[in-house]
């Protein structure tokens, strides 16, 4: 990738297990693998889900993220 395309991207390295976030996600809906990890990481970054948008093209991931309170920037049904 060109440097300008990734210049604003930073790695987020949790300093603890994401078990509480995994539990919160799985209490809300069924996800697994990377889909589960990404939503859990979003909760780690923003424990108040409403303060962060969650962008995905996966309908199940979108539904779980929205149920947790994340803003979804587009409607997958009409996109």
PDB file of N, CA, C and O in Angstrom, chain B, residues numbered from 101:
ATOM      1  N   UNK B 101       0.831  -1.181   0.000  1.00  0.00           N
ATOM      2  CA  UNK B 101       0.000   0.000   0.000  1.00  0.00           C
ATOM      3  C   UNK B 101       0.874   1.243   0.000  1.00  0.00           C
ATOM      4  O   UNK B 101       1.944   1.259   0.608  1.00  0.00           O
ATOM      5  N   UNK B 102       0.416   2.280  -0.682  1.00  0.00           N
ATOM      6  CA  UNK B 102       1.140   3.547  -0.594  1.00  0.00           C
ATOM      7  C   UNK B 102       1.100   4.065   0.846  1.00  0.00           C
ATOM      8  O   UNK B 102       0.108   3.867   1.548  1.00  0.00           O
ATOM      9  N   UNK B 103       2.146   4.712   1.278  1.00  0.00           N
ATOM     10  CA  UNK B 103       2.236   5.235   2.648  1.00  0.00           C
ATOM     11  C   UNK B 103       1.039   6.116   2.992  1.00  0.00           C
ATOM     12  O   UNK B 103       0.528   6.041   4.110  1.00  0.00           O
ATOM     13  N   UNK B 104       0.585   6.940   2.069  1.00  0.00           N
ATOM     14  CA  UNK B 104      -0.527   7.845   2.363  1.00  0.00           C
ATOM     15  C   UNK B 104      -1.829   7.087   2.624  1.00  0.00           C
ATOM     16  O   UNK B 104      -2.713   7.595   3.314  1.00  0.00           O
ATOM     17  N   UNK B 105      -1.951   5.878   2.077  1.00  0.00           N
ATOM     18  CA  UNK B 105      -3.173   5.095   2.269  1.00  0.00           C
ATOM     19  C   UNK B 105      -3.274   4.519   3.679  1.00  0.00           C
ATOM     20  O   UNK B 105      -4.374   4.282   4.177  1.00  0.00           O
ATOM     21  N   UNK B 106      -2.146   4.298   4.312  1.00  0.00           N
ATOM     22  CA  UNK B 106      -2.157   3.690   5.644  1.00  0.00           C
ATOM     23  C   UNK B 106      -1.591   4.605   6.726  1.00  0.00           C
ATOM     24  O   UNK B 106      -1.404   4.175   7.864  1.00  0.00           O
ATOM     25  N   UNK B 107      -1.323   5.845   6.388  1.00  0.00           N
ATOM     26  CA  UNK B 107      -0.678   6.773   7.320  1.00  0.00           C
ATOM     27  C   UNK B 107      -1.498   6.988   8.591  1.00  0.00           C
ATOM     28  O   UNK B 107      -0.918   7.168   9.663  1.00  0.00           O
ATOM     29  N   UNK B 108      -2.812   6.974   8.504  1.00  0.00           N
ATOM     30  CA  UNK B 108      -3.644   7.229   9.673  1.00  0.00           C
ATOM     31  C   UNK B 108      -4.027   5.984  10.456  1.00  0.00           C
ATOM     32  O   UNK B 108      -4.774   6.067  11.431  1.00  0.00           O
ATOM     33  N   UNK B 109      -3.524   4.841  10.041  1.00  0.00           N
ATOM     34  CA  UNK B 109      -3.870   3.582  10.707  1.00  0.00           C
ATOM     35  C   UNK B 109      -2.838   3.259  11.778  1.00  0.00           C
ATOM     36  O   UNK B 109      -1.632   3.334  11.538  1.00  0.00           O
ATOM     37  N   UNK B 110      -3.320   2.901  12.951  1.00  0.00           N
ATOM     38  CA  UNK B 110      -2.430   2.530  14.049  1.00  0.00           C
ATOM     39  C   UNK B 110      -2.831   1.160  14.585  1.00  0.00           C
ATOM     40  O   UNK B 110      -4.014   0.822  14.617  1.00  0.00           O
ATOM     41  N   UNK B 111      -1.850   0.382  15.001  1.00  0.00           N
ATOM     42  CA  UNK B 111      -2.109  -0.892  15.656  1.00  0.00           C
ATOM     43  C   UNK B 111      -2.645  -0.624  17.054  1.00  0.00           C
ATOM     44  O   UNK B 111      -2.191   0.290  17.741  1.00  0.00           O
ATOM     45  N   UNK B 112      -3.605  -1.425  17.461  1.00  0.00           N
ATOM     46  CA  UNK B 112      -4.116  -1.368  18.823  1.00  0.00           C
ATOM     47  C   UNK B 112      -3.743  -2.689  19.475  1.00  0.00           C
ATOM     48  O   UNK B 112      -4.181  -3.754  19.041  1.00  0.00           O
ATOM     49  N   UNK B 113      -2.944  -2.612  20.505  1.00  0.00           N
ATOM     50  CA  UNK B 113      -2.463  -3.804  21.196  1.00  0.00           C
ATOM     51  C   UNK B 113      -3.019  -3.813  22.615  1.00  0.00           C
ATOM     52  O   UNK B 113      -2.531  -3.077  23.472  1.00  0.00           O
ATOM     53  N   UNK B 114      -4.034  -4.634  22.874  1.00  0.00           N
ATOM     54  CA  UNK B 114      -4.613  -4.672  24.216  1.00  0.00           C
ATOM     55  C   UNK B 114      -3.573  -5.076  25.257  1.00  0.00           C
ATOM     56  O   UNK B 114      -2.701  -5.903  24.990  1.00  0.00           O
ATOM     57  N   UNK B 115      -3.676  -4.492  26.428  1.00  0.00           N
ATOM     58  CA  UNK B 115      -2.747  -4.815  27.510  1.00  0.00           C
ATOM     59  C   UNK B 115      -3.348  -5.825  28.490  1.00  0.00           C
ATOM     60  O   UNK B 115      -2.818  -6.045  29.579  1.00  0.00           O
ATOM     61  N   UNK B 116      -4.456  -6.429  28.083  1.00  0.00           N
ATOM     62  CA  UNK B 116      -5.129  -7.443  28.896  1.00  0.00           C
ATOM     63  C   UNK B 116      -5.947  -8.334  27.963  1.00  0.00           C
ATOM     64  O   UNK B 116      -6.070  -8.057  26.770  1.00  0.00           O
ATOM     65  N   UNK B 117      -6.499  -9.397  28.521  1.00  0.00           N
ATOM     66  CA  UNK B 117      -7.362 -10.270  27.733  1.00  0.00           C
ATOM     67  C   UNK B 117      -8.641  -9.527  27.329  1.00  0.00           C
ATOM     68  O   UNK B 117      -9.072  -8.606  28.023  1.00  0.00           O
ATOM     69  N   UNK B 118      -9.230  -9.919  26.232  1.00  0.00           N
ATOM     70  CA  UNK B 118     -10.488  -9.318  25.789  1.00  0.00           C
ATOM     71  C   UNK B 118     -11.696 -10.148  26.233  1.00  0.00           C
ATOM     72  O   UNK B 118     -12.781 -10.011  25.667  1.00  0.00           O
ATOM     73  N   UNK B 119     -11.516 -11.000  27.234  1.00  0.00           N
ATOM     74  CA  UNK B 119     -12.596 -11.879  27.695  1.00  0.00           C
ATOM     75  C   UNK B 119     -13.884 -11.123  28.036  1.00  0.00           C
ATOM     76  O   UNK B 119     -14.961 -11.588  27.663  1.00  0.00           O
ATOM     77  N   UNK B 120     -13.823  -9.978  28.728  1.00  0.00           N
ATOM     78  CA  UNK B 120     -15.083  -9.266  29.022  1.00  0.00           C
ATOM     79  C   UNK B 120     -15.795  -8.796  27.747  1.00  0.00           C
ATOM     80  O   UNK B 120     -17.021  -8.851  27.659  1.00  0.00           O
ATOM     81  N   UNK B 121     -15.026  -8.342  26.777  1.00  0.00           N
ATOM     82  CA  UNK B 121     -15.616  -7.880  25.516  1.00  0.00           C
ATOM     83  C   UNK B 121     -16.170  -9.060  24.716  1.00  0.00           C
ATOM     84  O   UNK B 121     -17.249  -8.960  24.133  1.00  0.00           O
ATOM     85  N   UNK B 122     -15.431 -10.185  24.684  1.00  0.00           N
ATOM     86  CA  UNK B 122     -15.937 -11.381  23.999  1.00  0.00           C
ATOM     87  C   UNK B 122     -17.266 -11.809  24.619  1.00  0.00           C
ATOM     88  O   UNK B 122     -18.211 -12.138  23.903  1.00  0.00           O
ATOM     89  N   UNK B 123     -17.335 -11.804  25.953  1.00  0.00           N
ATOM     90  CA  UNK B 123     -18.567 -12.197  26.641  1.00  0.00           C
ATOM     91  C   UNK B 123     -19.714 -11.253  26.293  1.00  0.00           C
ATOM     92  O   UNK B 123     -20.832 -11.704  26.042  1.00  0.00           O
ATOM     93  N   UNK B 124     -19.449  -9.958  26.275  1.00  0.00           N
ATOM     94  CA  UNK B 124     -20.497  -8.984  25.945  1.00  0.00           C
ATOM     95  C   UNK B 124     -21.002  -9.184  24.521  1.00  0.00           C
ATOM     96  O   UNK B 124     -22.205  -9.119  24.268  1.00  0.00           O
ATOM     97  N   UNK B 125     -20.083  -9.426  23.599  1.00  0.00           N
ATOM     98  CA  UNK B 125     -20.480  -9.653  22.204  1.00  0.00           C
ATOM     99  C   UNK B 125     -21.314 -10.924  22.110  1.00  0.00           C
ATOM    100  O   UNK B 125     -22.383 -10.915  21.500  1.00  0.00           O
ATOM    101  N   UNK B 126     -20.843 -12.011  22.700  1.00  0.00           N
ATOM    102  CA  UNK B 126     -21.539 -13.292  22.593  1.00  0.00           C
ATOM    103  C   UNK B 126     -22.861 -13.296  23.348  1.00  0.00           C
ATOM    104  O   UNK B 126     -23.758 -14.065  22.999  1.00  0.00           O
ATOM    105  N   UNK B 127     -23.006 -12.463  24.368  1.00  0.00           N
ATOM    106  CA  UNK B 127     -24.297 -12.308  25.043  1.00  0.00           C
ATOM    107  C   UNK B 127     -25.302 -11.598  24.140  1.00  0.00           C
ATOM    108  O   UNK B 127     -26.513 -11.721  24.324  1.00  0.00           O
ATOM    109  N   UNK B 128     -24.788 -10.859  23.169  1.00  0.00           N
ATOM    110  CA  UNK B 128     -25.634 -10.078  22.269  1.00  0.00           C
ATOM    111  C   UNK B 128     -26.019 -10.857  21.020  1.00  0.00           C
ATOM    112  O   UNK B 128     -27.135 -10.710  20.521  1.00  0.00           O
ATOM    113  N   UNK B 129     -25.116 -11.678  20.511  1.00  0.00           N
ATOM    114  CA  UNK B 129     -25.388 -12.442  19.297  1.00  0.00           C
ATOM    115  C   UNK B 129     -24.243 -13.374  18.977  1.00  0.00           C
ATOM    116  O   UNK B 129     -23.207 -13.361  19.642  1.00  0.00           O
ATOM    117  N   UNK B 130     -24.437 -14.181  17.956  1.00  0.00           N
ATOM    118  CA  UNK B 130     -23.447 -15.185  17.587  1.00  0.00           C
ATOM    119  C   UNK B 130     -22.482 -14.638  16.541  1.00  0.00           C
ATOM    120  O   UNK B 130     -22.885 -14.273  15.438  1.00  0.00           O
ATOM    121  N   UNK B 131     -21.217 -14.588  16.899  1.00  0.00           N
ATOM    122  CA  UNK B 131     -20.134 -14.283  15.969  1.00  0.00           C
ATOM    123  C   UNK B 131     -18.992 -15.227  16.307  1.00  0.00           C
ATOM    124  O   UNK B 131     -18.946 -15.785  17.403  1.00  0.00           O
ATOM    125  N   UNK B 132     -18.079 -15.403  15.377  1.00  0.00           N
ATOM    126  CA  UNK B 132     -16.899 -16.217  15.657  1.00  0.00           C
ATOM    127  C   UNK B 132     -15.720 -15.682  14.871  1.00  0.00           C
ATOM    128  O   UNK B 132     -15.876 -14.859  13.969  1.00  0.00           O
ATOM    129  N   UNK B 133     -14.548 -16.157  15.222  1.00  0.00           N
ATOM    130  CA  UNK B 133     -13.332 -15.801  14.501  1.00  0.00           C
ATOM    131  C   UNK B 133     -13.085 -14.306  14.455  1.00  0.00           C
ATOM    132  O   UNK B 133     -13.260 -13.592  15.442  1.00  0.00           O
ATOM    133  N   UNK B 134     -12.673 -13.855  13.281  1.00  0.00           N
ATOM    134  CA  UNK B 134     -12.316 -12.444  13.103  1.00  0.00           C
ATOM    135  C   UNK B 134     -13.504 -11.516  13.334  1.00  0.00           C
ATOM    136  O   UNK B 134     -13.330 -10.403  13.830  1.00  0.00           O
ATOM    137  N   UNK B 135     -14.711 -11.962  12.981  1.00  0.00           N
ATOM    138  CA  UNK B 135     -15.886 -11.110  13.211  1.00  0.00           C
ATOM    139  C   UNK B 135     -16.066 -10.834  14.701  1.00  0.00           C
ATOM    140  O   UNK B 135     -16.333  -9.701  15.100  1.00  0.00           O
ATOM    141  N   UNK B 136     -15.920 -11.866  15.513  1.00  0.00           N
ATOM    142  CA  UNK B 136     -16.008 -11.709  16.968  1.00  0.00           C
ATOM    143  C   UNK B 136     -14.880 -10.824  17.485  1.00  0.00           C
ATOM    144  O   UNK B 136     -15.104  -9.923  18.294  1.00  0.00           O
ATOM    145  N   UNK B 137     -13.681 -11.089  17.015  1.00  0.00           N
ATOM    146  CA  UNK B 137     -12.507 -10.327  17.460  1.00  0.00           C
ATOM    147  C   UNK B 137     -12.670  -8.838  17.141  1.00  0.00           C
ATOM    148  O   UNK B 137     -12.365  -7.992  17.982  1.00  0.00           O
ATOM    149  N   UNK B 138     -13.142  -8.514  15.948  1.00  0.00           N
ATOM    150  CA  UNK B 138     -13.252  -7.111  15.540  1.00  0.00           C
ATOM    151  C   UNK B 138     -14.278  -6.353  16.383  1.00  0.00           C
ATOM    152  O   UNK B 138     -14.034  -5.212  16.774  1.00  0.00           O
ATOM    153  N   UNK B 139     -15.413  -6.973  16.663  1.00  0.00           N
ATOM    154  CA  UNK B 139     -16.417  -6.293  17.486  1.00  0.00           C
ATOM    155  C   UNK B 139     -15.918  -6.171  18.930  1.00  0.00           C
ATOM    156  O   UNK B 139     -16.114  -5.137  19.569  1.00  0.00           O
ATOM    157  N   UNK B 140     -15.282  -7.214  19.437  1.00  0.00           N
ATOM    158  CA  UNK B 140     -14.721  -7.147  20.795  1.00  0.00           C
ATOM    159  C   UNK B 140     -13.655  -6.057  20.890  1.00  0.00           C
ATOM    160  O   UNK B 140     -13.594  -5.328  21.880  1.00  0.00           O
ATOM    161  N   UNK B 141     -12.829  -5.950  19.874  1.00  0.00           N
ATOM    162  CA  UNK B 141     -11.788  -4.916  19.873  1.00  0.00           C
ATOM    163  C   UNK B 141     -12.419  -3.521  19.833  1.00  0.00           C
ATOM    164  O   UNK B 141     -11.918  -2.595  20.471  1.00  0.00           O
ATOM    165  N   UNK B 142     -13.505  -3.371  19.091  1.00  0.00           N
ATOM    166  CA  UNK B 142     -14.201  -2.081  19.067  1.00  0.00           C
ATOM    167  C   UNK B 142     -14.715  -1.729  20.463  1.00  0.00           C
ATOM    168  O   UNK B 142     -14.644  -0.569  20.870  1.00  0.00           O
ATOM    169  N   UNK B 143     -15.232  -2.718  21.200  1.00  0.00           N
ATOM    170  CA  UNK B 143     -15.671  -2.467  22.580  1.00  0.00           C
ATOM    171  C   UNK B 143     -14.497  -2.111  23.484  1.00  0.00           C
ATOM    172  O   UNK B 143     -14.630  -1.286  24.388  1.00  0.00           O
ATOM    173  N   UNK B 144     -13.362  -2.726  23.242  1.00  0.00           N
ATOM    174  CA  UNK B 144     -12.160  -2.409  24.025  1.00  0.00           C
ATOM    175  C   UNK B 144     -11.753  -0.950  23.799  1.00  0.00           C
ATOM    176  O   UNK B 144     -11.428  -0.229  24.742  1.00  0.00           O
ATOM    177  N   UNK B 145     -11.776  -0.536  22.539  1.00  0.00           N
ATOM    178  CA  UNK B 145     -11.374   0.833  22.180  1.00  0.00           C
ATOM    179  C   UNK B 145     -12.399   1.841  22.686  1.00  0.00           C
ATOM    180  O   UNK B 145     -12.039   2.922  23.150  1.00  0.00           O
ATOM    181  N   UNK B 146     -13.672   1.483  22.594  1.00  0.00           N
ATOM    182  CA  UNK B 146     -14.738   2.412  22.953  1.00  0.00           C
ATOM    183  C   UNK B 146     -15.784   1.692  23.801  1.00  0.00           C
ATOM    184  O   UNK B 146     -16.788   1.221  23.266  1.00  0.00           O
ATOM    185  N   UNK B 147     -15.566   1.600  25.115  1.00  0.00           N
ATOM    186  CA  UNK B 147     -16.532   0.908  25.970  1.00  0.00           C
ATOM    187  C   UNK B 147     -17.942   1.491  25.889  1.00  0.00           C
ATOM    188  O   UNK B 147     -18.918   0.785  26.142  1.00  0.00           O
ATOM    189  N   UNK B 148     -18.054   2.769  25.539  1.00  0.00           N
ATOM    190  CA  UNK B 148     -19.353   3.384  25.285  1.00  0.00           C
ATOM    191  C   UNK B 148     -19.568   3.301  23.780  1.00  0.00           C
ATOM    192  O   UNK B 148     -19.136   4.171  23.024  1.00  0.00           O
ATOM    193  N   UNK B 149     -20.241   2.240  23.363  1.00  0.00           N
ATOM    194  CA  UNK B 149     -20.328   1.917  21.940  1.00  0.00           C
ATOM    195  C   UNK B 149     -20.899   3.048  21.090  1.00  0.00           C
ATOM    196  O   UNK B 149     -20.494   3.210  19.939  1.00  0.00           O
ATOM    197  N   UNK B 150     -21.812   3.819  21.618  1.00  0.00           N
ATOM    198  CA  UNK B 150     -22.440   4.880  20.842  1.00  0.00           C
ATOM    199  C   UNK B 150     -21.504   5.984  20.396  1.00  0.00           C
ATOM    200  O   UNK B 150     -21.867   6.797  19.545  1.00  0.00           O
ATOM    201  N   UNK B 151     -20.313   6.027  20.953  1.00  0.00           N
ATOM    202  CA  UNK B 151     -19.371   7.084  20.576  1.00  0.00           C
ATOM    203  C   UNK B 151     -18.486   6.690  19.399  1.00  0.00           C
ATOM    204  O   UNK B 151     -17.580   7.438  19.031  1.00  0.00           O
ATOM    205  N   UNK B 152     -18.735   5.528  18.807  1.00  0.00           N
ATOM    206  CA  UNK B 152     -17.891   5.037  17.717  1.00  0.00           C
ATOM    207  C   UNK B 152     -18.761   4.390  16.652  1.00  0.00           C
ATOM    208  O   UNK B 152     -19.703   3.665  16.972  1.00  0.00           O
ATOM    209  N   UNK B 153     -18.450   4.648  15.394  1.00  0.00           N
ATOM    210  CA  UNK B 153     -19.137   3.968  14.292  1.00  0.00           C
ATOM    211  C   UNK B 153     -18.414   2.663  13.994  1.00  0.00           C
ATOM    212  O   UNK B 153     -17.197   2.571  14.153  1.00  0.00           O
ATOM    213  N   UNK B 154     -19.159   1.661  13.566  1.00  0.00           N
ATOM    214  CA  UNK B 154     -18.587   0.361  13.222  1.00  0.00           C
ATOM    215  C   UNK B 154     -18.931   0.087  11.768  1.00  0.00           C
ATOM    216  O   UNK B 154     -20.100  -0.080  11.421  1.00  0.00           O
ATOM    217  N   UNK B 155     -17.917   0.042  10.923  1.00  0.00           N
ATOM    218  CA  UNK B 155     -18.121  -0.169   9.488  1.00  0.00           C
ATOM    219  C   UNK B 155     -17.838  -1.619   9.130  1.00  0.00           C
ATOM    220  O   UNK B 155     -16.761  -2.138   9.426  1.00  0.00           O
ATOM    221  N   UNK B 156     -18.795  -2.267   8.498  1.00  0.00           N
ATOM    222  CA  UNK B 156     -18.646  -3.647   8.045  1.00  0.00           C
ATOM    223  C   UNK B 156     -19.622  -3.895   6.907  1.00  0.00           C
ATOM    224  O   UNK B 156     -20.640  -3.213   6.787  1.00  0.00           O
ATOM    225  N   UNK B 157     -19.304  -4.871   6.079  1.00  0.00           N
ATOM    226  CA  UNK B 157     -20.230  -5.295   5.031  1.00  0.00           C
ATOM    227  C   UNK B 157     -20.880  -6.627   5.389  1.00  0.00           C
ATOM    228  O   UNK B 157     -21.639  -7.178   4.591  1.00  0.00           O
ATOM    229  N   UNK B 158     -20.593  -7.148   6.575  1.00  0.00           N
ATOM    230  CA  UNK B 158     -21.138  -8.422   7.030  1.00  0.00           C
ATOM    231  C   UNK B 158     -22.431  -8.168   7.803  1.00  0.00           C
ATOM    232  O   UNK B 158     -22.418  -7.456   8.807  1.00  0.00           O
ATOM    233  N   UNK B 159     -23.534  -8.735   7.352  1.00  0.00           N
ATOM    234  CA  UNK B 159     -24.830  -8.426   7.964  1.00  0.00           C
ATOM    235  C   UNK B 159     -24.937  -8.917   9.405  1.00  0.00           C
ATOM    236  O   UNK B 159     -25.514  -8.223  10.242  1.00  0.00           O
ATOM    237  N   UNK B 160     -24.403 -10.084   9.713  1.00  0.00           N
ATOM    238  CA  UNK B 160     -24.473 -10.589  11.094  1.00  0.00           C
ATOM    239  C   UNK B 160     -23.622  -9.725  12.021  1.00  0.00           C
ATOM    240  O   UNK B 160     -24.054  -9.370  13.118  1.00  0.00           O
ATOM    241  N   UNK B 161     -22.413  -9.390  11.577  1.00  0.00           N
ATOM    242  CA  UNK B 161     -21.525  -8.548  12.381  1.00  0.00           C
ATOM    243  C   UNK B 161     -22.159  -7.171  12.589  1.00  0.00           C
ATOM    244  O   UNK B 161     -22.092  -6.604  13.679  1.00  0.00           O
ATOM    245  N   UNK B 162     -22.765  -6.653  11.543  1.00  0.00           N
ATOM    246  CA  UNK B 162     -23.432  -5.356  11.630  1.00  0.00           C
ATOM    247  C   UNK B 162     -24.575  -5.394  12.642  1.00  0.00           C
ATOM    248  O   UNK B 162     -24.731  -4.467  13.437  1.00  0.00           O
ATOM    249  N   UNK B 163     -25.370  -6.457  12.618  1.00  0.00           N
ATOM    250  CA  UNK B 163     -26.507  -6.571  13.535  1.00  0.00           C
ATOM    251  C   UNK B 163     -26.043  -6.638  14.989  1.00  0.00           C
ATOM    252  O   UNK B 163     -26.635  -6.001  15.861  1.00  0.00           O
ATOM    253  N   UNK B 164     -24.989  -7.404  15.251  1.00  0.00           N
ATOM    254  CA  UNK B 164     -24.477  -7.516  16.621  1.00  0.00           C
ATOM    255  C   UNK B 164     -23.878  -6.185  17.076  1.00  0.00           C
ATOM    256  O   UNK B 164     -24.135  -5.735  18.193  1.00  0.00           O
ATOM    257  N   UNK B 165     -23.083  -5.562  16.214  1.00  0.00           N
ATOM    258  CA  UNK B 165     -22.473  -4.274  16.567  1.00  0.00           C
ATOM    259  C   UNK B 165     -23.548  -3.225  16.844  1.00  0.00           C
ATOM    260  O   UNK B 165     -23.440  -2.456  17.799  1.00  0.00           O
ATOM    261  N   UNK B 166     -24.571  -3.199  16.017  1.00  0.00           N
ATOM    262  CA  UNK B 166     -25.657  -2.237  16.222  1.00  0.00           C
ATOM    263  C   UNK B 166     -26.410  -2.536  17.527  1.00  0.00           C
ATOM    264  O   UNK B 166     -26.768  -1.613  18.259  1.00  0.00           O
ATOM    265  N   UNK B 167     -26.648  -3.809  17.815  1.00  0.00           N
ATOM    266  CA  UNK B 167     -27.328  -4.180  19.064  1.00  0.00           C
ATOM    267  C   UNK B 167     -26.512  -3.773  20.292  1.00  0.00           C
ATOM    268  O   UNK B 167     -27.076  -3.489  21.348  1.00  0.00           O
ATOM    269  N   UNK B 168     -25.193  -3.746  20.151  1.00  0.00           N
ATOM    270  CA  UNK B 168     -24.322  -3.300  21.242  1.00  0.00           C
ATOM    271  C   UNK B 168     -24.313  -1.778  21.390  1.00  0.00           C
ATOM    272  O   UNK B 168     -23.831  -1.253  22.393  1.00  0.00           O
ATOM    273  N   UNK B 169     -24.847  -1.072  20.391  1.00  0.00           N
ATOM    274  CA  UNK B 169     -24.925   0.380  20.467  1.00  0.00           C
ATOM    275  C   UNK B 169     -24.036   1.135  19.506  1.00  0.00           C
ATOM    276  O   UNK B 169     -24.051   2.365  19.488  1.00  0.00           O
ATOM    277  N   UNK B 170     -23.251   0.414  18.695  1.00  0.00           N
ATOM    278  CA  UNK B 170     -22.399   1.096  17.725  1.00  0.00           C
ATOM    279  C   UNK B 170     -23.246   1.685  16.608  1.00  0.00           C
ATOM    280  O   UNK B 170     -24.237   1.091  16.185  1.00  0.00           O
ATOM    281  N   UNK B 171     -22.848   2.851  16.140  1.00  0.00           N
ATOM    282  CA  UNK B 171     -23.486   3.447  14.971  1.00  0.00           C
ATOM    283  C   UNK B 171     -23.010   2.679  13.739  1.00  0.00           C
ATOM    284  O   UNK B 171     -21.823   2.380  13.609  1.00  0.00           O
ATOM    285  N   UNK B 172     -23.932   2.363  12.845  1.00  0.00           N
ATOM    286  CA  UNK B 172     -23.588   1.683  11.596  1.00  0.00           C
ATOM    287  C   UNK B 172     -23.751   2.728  10.494  1.00  0.00           C
ATOM    288  O   UNK B 172     -24.851   3.242  10.291  1.00  0.00           O
ATOM    289  N   UNK B 173     -22.655   3.052   9.770  1.00  0.00           N
ATOM    290  CA  UNK B 173     -22.697   4.185   8.845  1.00  0.00           C
ATOM    291  C   UNK B 173     -23.542   3.990   7.595  1.00  0.00           C
ATOM    292  O   UNK B 173     -23.786   4.953   6.868  1.00  0.00           O
ATOM    293  N   UNK B 174     -23.997   2.766   7.324  1.00  0.00           N
ATOM    294  CA  UNK B 174     -24.868   2.558   6.175  1.00  0.00           C
ATOM    295  C   UNK B 174     -25.752   1.358   6.432  1.00  0.00           C
ATOM    296  O   UNK B 174     -25.446   0.516   7.276  1.00  0.00           O
ATOM    297  N   UNK B 175     -26.846   1.285   5.701  1.00  0.00           N
ATOM    298  CA  UNK B 175     -27.799   0.190   5.826  1.00  0.00           C
ATOM    299  C   UNK B 175     -27.436  -0.876   4.807  1.00  0.00           C
ATOM    300  O   UNK B 175     -27.476  -0.620   3.604  1.00  0.00           O
ATOM    301  N   UNK B 176     -27.083  -2.067   5.271  1.00  0.00           N
ATOM    302  CA  UNK B 176     -26.679  -3.135   4.363  1.00  0.00           C
ATOM    303  C   UNK B 176     -27.821  -3.605   3.480  1.00  0.00           C
ATOM    304  O   UNK B 176     -27.588  -4.129   2.391  1.00  0.00           O
ATOM    305  N   UNK B 177     -29.049  -3.423   3.934  1.00  0.00           N
ATOM    306  CA  UNK B 177     -30.200  -3.856   3.145  1.00  0.00           C
ATOM    307  C   UNK B 177     -30.379  -3.008   1.890  1.00  0.00           C
ATOM    308  O   UNK B 177     -30.898  -3.494   0.885  1.00  0.00           O
ATOM    309  N   UNK B 178     -29.958  -1.755   1.937  1.00  0.00           N
ATOM    310  CA  UNK B 178     -30.159  -0.868   0.790  1.00  0.00           C
ATOM    311  C   UNK B 178     -28.865  -0.554   0.055  1.00  0.00           C
ATOM    312  O   UNK B 178     -28.883   0.161  -0.946  1.00  0.00           O
ATOM    313  N   UNK B 179     -27.751  -1.075   0.533  1.00  0.00           N
ATOM    314  CA  UNK B 179     -26.456  -0.778  -0.105  1.00  0.00           C
ATOM    315  C   UNK B 179     -26.199  -1.714  -1.258  1.00  0.00           C
ATOM    316  O   UNK B 179     -25.162  -1.616  -1.913  1.00  0.00           O
TER     317      UNK B 179
END
